[in-house]
């Protein structure tokens, strides 16, 4: 049985550009080579070995890409994911998972649960936002009108996490990207607290369940240096 992993690894390492299209061309040439005069059982065994080697090479290429991306980024969290649990927790989790793969968890801040006990959460949130080059404001259909236990709109509370996070980003001129889920719309300025009014002027990205992966591709391209 050939040492496919070594052969394919060397071919990939020799590429001028290690991109998926060029790697796929190498894999296809290797697969075509299996059409040599072998018995059916031998071909099956060789094909399985080849596909496992391709999987390993792809995994290694992905790790190298993530590491190269991390080295190109400043040594601080670059992306702050701002969301309401009542409105978009599931979507926010999917977005975080995708960005984890692209940038690494160390470059993300998502949840107030990460704030140490006993610390001033307003100060911590403002500090975390200040470390970021981008804040993703995840906005679902119910984002604007989420209420607290007393029936008051959360966004009208000066201590509301979401309000604090977005206001801090806008005040520091951090790139704020509204992520509009499944047809949600940017609120009008008069529907927002005064310090969030500029949110209506920021370019938004529509994200839908049916096109989630391609929508995330757009977001990743926008976030990369």
N, C-alpha and C positions, 0 to 999 in steps of 0.2 A: 504494500500500500504506500502510495506516495506521501511525502510530508507536505501536504497542501498548505498548512498554516505558514510554514517557512517560505514556501514559494510565493504565496499570495502576499505575505507581509513585505517581502523584498520588492515585489512588483509595485505595491502601493507606495512604499517608501521612495521609489524612484520616480514617482509622478511629479511633474512640475507643479501641478495644482491638485492637492488632495481633497477633491470635492466628490460628492456622491455620484455624479454622472460619470466621472472618470473611473471611480472604483467599480461601478456597475459594469463598465466595459471590460474590466479585468475579470470580473466574476463570470461574465458570459463567455469569454474566451476559454476560461477554465472548464466551464460546464460543457462547452462544445467538444473539448478534448476528451470527454468521457465516452464519446461515440466510437472510440477505438474498438477493435474486435475483442470484446470480453463477453463472458457468459452473463446471462441475466442476473444471477445472484451476485456475481462480481461487480457488475455495474451498479446494482443497488447498494452494495456495501461501500463502493467508492463514492457514489453520489452522496450518501449520508455523511461520510467523512469529509467530503468537500464542503457540504452545506454547514457542517459544524465549524469548520475552519473559517468559512466566510462570516459566520455569526461572531466568532472570536475577533476577527479583524475589524468588523464593523463596531463592536463594543470598544475595542482599543481606540479606533478612530474617534468615536464619540467622547471617550475620556480625554483624549488629547485636545479635542476641540474645546471642551469645557474648561480644561486647564489653561489653554491659550487665552480664552475669553476672560477668565479670572485674572490672569496676569496683566491683561490690557486695561482692567478696571481699577479705579482708585481703591485703596484699601479701606473702604467703608461701605456700609449698606447703600446701595444705589437705588433701590426700588422699594417704595412704601405702598402696600396694598391696603386701601381704606374701604371698608364695607360695613353694612349693617347685617348682623346675623339674621334678624327677622326677615330681611328682604333678599339676601343673596349669599348666604353662607355656603351653599353647595357650589355655586358658580365660582365664588372666591377661592374655594379649595381647589377646584380644577385649574384655575388660572395660576395659583401658586405652584401646583404640581408641575405645570408646563414650564414656568419660569425657573423652578428648582433645577430642572434638567438642562436648561439653557445657561443659567448663570451661577447656580449653586445656592444653597440655602443661606450661606453666610452673607449674601448680598441682598437679602430680602428682610423686610419687617412687615409682619401682617397683623399680629394679634396683641391686644392689650394684656392678654394672659402672660405675655413675655415681660411685663413690667414687674420688677421686684416688689415684694410685699413691703409696705411701709414707706414707699417712695411717693413723691408728689407726681401723680400721673400726668397732670397738665405739663409740668416741666419736662418729664421724660418724653412725652409725645412730641413736644416742640423740639427737643434735642434730637430725637430720632428723625424727624422730618428734615431738620437742618443738615443731617448727614446724607440725605438722598439727593439724587439728581432728577428723580421722577417720582410722582405720586399718582397711583392709579385710583381714581374715584369710581368704585364699582356701584353703578346705579341701576337698580331693578325697577319694575313697574310700581312698587309700593314705597320706594325710597323716601320720597318727599313727605309722605303722610304717616310714617311710623309713629305710634303713640306710646307713651309710658303707661304705668299702672294707674295713673290718675286721669288718663285721657288727654294729656297735653302732648302736643307735637314735640318729638324729641329734638328736632332741629332748632326749636325756639329756646332750648335750654343752653345757656352759655357754657355749661360743663359737659355738654354732649361730646362724646369722643369724636364722632365723625365731623362735627362742626369745628372742633379744635384742630384736628388734623388738616383739614382742607384749608382753614384760615391760615394756619402756620405756613403751609406750602405757598399759598398765594402771596402772603406778606414777604416771603423770602425769594419770590420769583422762581421757585422750583417749577419744573415742567409738570403741570397737572393735566392728566389725560382722563377725561370722563369715559368710562367703559359702560356703554348703554346696552343693557341686556334685553334680548327678545322684544324689541320694539319700544323700549323705554325712551323717553325724550329728555333732553336737557331742560331743567326747570327754568321758568322765566325769572328775571332778576327780582321782581316784586314778590316772588314766592319764597325768596331766600333771605336769611339774615344779611345785613348790609355788608359784613366782611366777606361774604361768600359770593357777592354779586358778580365778580370777575369770572367765576366758574362758567357763566353763560357764554363767555367769549373764547373759551379754550376749545381747541379742535378735539372732537370726540371720535371714538371707535365703536361702531355697532358690532355686537357679538351675539350670535344666535346659536341655538342648540344644533341646528342642521348644518351650520358652517363653522362650528367651533374651531376646528383645527386650522382651517385656512385663515380665520380671523386672528387666531393666536400667532400664526406666521407673520401677519402684518404687524402685530404688536411687537414681536421679537425684533423684527427688522428696525422698527422705530426706536427701540430701546438700546440697540447695540451702538457702541462708539463709532 
